[in-house]
């Protein structure tokens, strides 16, 4: 009685699907990294904007050059934080989609090997008179 072996070919199937999965993983990593960087910028802008002193106006009719507007720091920080939350939410979604693509490839490969093993077992149980023709072609 011969041993059951895997009927896998030497090459990997679904090259394009593997490439798409790697692209999803790359996009997910980039979005997660961008979200962390934007969150850092936003927190930095809010912390520095909150600690800034309001400008002292000596003469209201004379234009001042060095005015610091604290409201702009706060709004800029909030925009950075809002964008970082968007990136931090969508980054793991892309990483999850990459994992689902890899899972689908592995499930298909395991299903193919199982079907081929069952075909081999079935051919051992039923004697055939005609020459061996595989029922399952991959």
C-alpha positions, 0 to 999 in steps of 0.5 A, spaced: 500 500 500 503 506 497 503 512 502 498 518 500 502 524 498 500 531 496 499 533 489 501 540 489 505 543 484 512 546 484 509 553 483 504 557 487 497 558 484 493 565 484 499 569 483 495 575 482 491 574 488 497 574 492 499 580 489 493 584 491 493 581 498 500 584 499 498 590 496 493 591 501 498 589 507 502 595 504 497 600 504 494 598 511 501 598 514 502 605 510 495 608 513 497 605 520 504 609 520 501 615 517 495 615 522 500 614 528 504 620 525 498 625 524 496 623 531 503 625 534 502 632 530 495 633 532 497 632 539 503 636 539 499 642 535 494 642 540 499 642 546 503 648 543 496 651 541 493 651 548 500 653 552 501 659 547 499 666 550 495 671 547 498 677 543 498 683 547 496 689 543 499 696 545 496 700 539 489 697 536 490 701 530 497 699 528 498 693 525 502 688 529 507 683 525 508 677 531 501 676 532 500 668 534 493 666 533 491 660 538 485 658 535 489 656 529 493 651 532 487 648 536 483 647 529 490 645 525 491 640 531 483 637 531 484 636 523 490 632 524 487 628 529 481 627 525 485 625 519 489 620 524 483 617 526 481 616 519 487 612 517 487 608 524 481 606 522 482 604 515 489 601 516 487 595 520 481 594 515 486 593 509 490 589 513 484 584 515 483 584 508 490 582 506 489 576 511 482 574 508 485 574 501 491 569 504 486 565 508 481 564 502 488 562 498 489 557 503 482 554 504 482 553 496 489 549 496 487 545 502 480 543 499 484 541 492 489 537 496 483 533 500 479 532 493 485 529 490 486 525 496 479 522 496 480 521 489 486 517 490 482 513 496 476 512 491 481 509 486 484 504 491 477 501 493 474 500 486 477 496 482 477 499 475 478 495 468 480 501 464 486 505 464 487 509 470 484 516 468 484 521 474 477 524 475 480 530 478 484 534 474 487 541 477 
